[in-house]
């Protein structure tokens, strides 16, 4: 059950996470994340994640809460402030006066989760991706194309950082995430214990995406925006696969490449999802 609290200042201790949006590492240490914007906040409300608080204008409260019964049992404060006050928070053009703070969910072990995945499973691993925007878009791609889980390597930005959550459009709330301390070891285990084909998304790969086999247990690995996959990751991959491109371009943005790879993998697996309208 939520409680509404009118505010005229952002000085309350409970509002500290909203005042520190430029310091995401502090949020990570506290085990919390920020959701911003109407669609992301609505998807948070529709999830089972634990909400700490919300901050919005009275107009947003009327649209989001008074028009719908979310049926949540957890207890949190909804702070209501006028637009001028919320405009003082960084990034108003993006959050538009509606934000929330929630608890980063506890992760299950990959080994325990694998039996619950689809058969054959489709996973994505992220190696050295530092842009939170790219991480968020890749998460959104994973949700769109039915990925069972995301392995976040030790050198990759957290998908629960604010910009990643925003760019995922809240799809992070319903995707299993596994933060691994050694991605090489994890991929080796997938390959040896579960017969998973480890696919390196590599512009220099000798196998075209059109010739690659995505039919069995598969984990597609995406690498750093500038340097690509690390040499240690390439060594453990089963195949190195490239997207054919005209000579004017030698690579795609990693998030765009992710969409191409995941669409092709899903198409090979008899993609039967009903067409949906494009959402922004």
Secondary structure as UniProt FT lines:
FT   STRAND          2..6
FT   HELIX           13..15
FT   HELIX           16..19
FT   TURN            20..22
FT   HELIX           24..30
FT   STRAND          32..36
FT   HELIX           38..45
FT   STRAND          51..56
FT   HELIX           58..61
FT   HELIX           62..66
FT   STRAND          76..80
FT   HELIX           83..86
FT   TURN            87..88
FT   TURN            90..91
FT   HELIX           92..95
FT   TURN            96..97
FT   STRAND          98..103
FT   HELIX           110..114
FT   TURN            115..116
FT   STRAND          122..126
FT   HELIX           132..144
FT   TURN            145..146
FT   STRAND          149..152
FT   TURN            154..155
FT   TURN            159..160
FT   HELIX           162..167
FT   TURN            168..170
FT   HELIX           171..174
FT   STRAND          177..179
FT   HELIX           183..194
FT   STRAND          197..201
FT   TURN            203..204
FT   STRAND          207..208
FT   TURN            209..211
FT   STRAND          218..222
FT   TURN            225..227
FT   HELIX           231..236
FT   STRAND          239..242
FT   TURN            247..248
FT   HELIX           254..268
FT   TURN            269..270
//
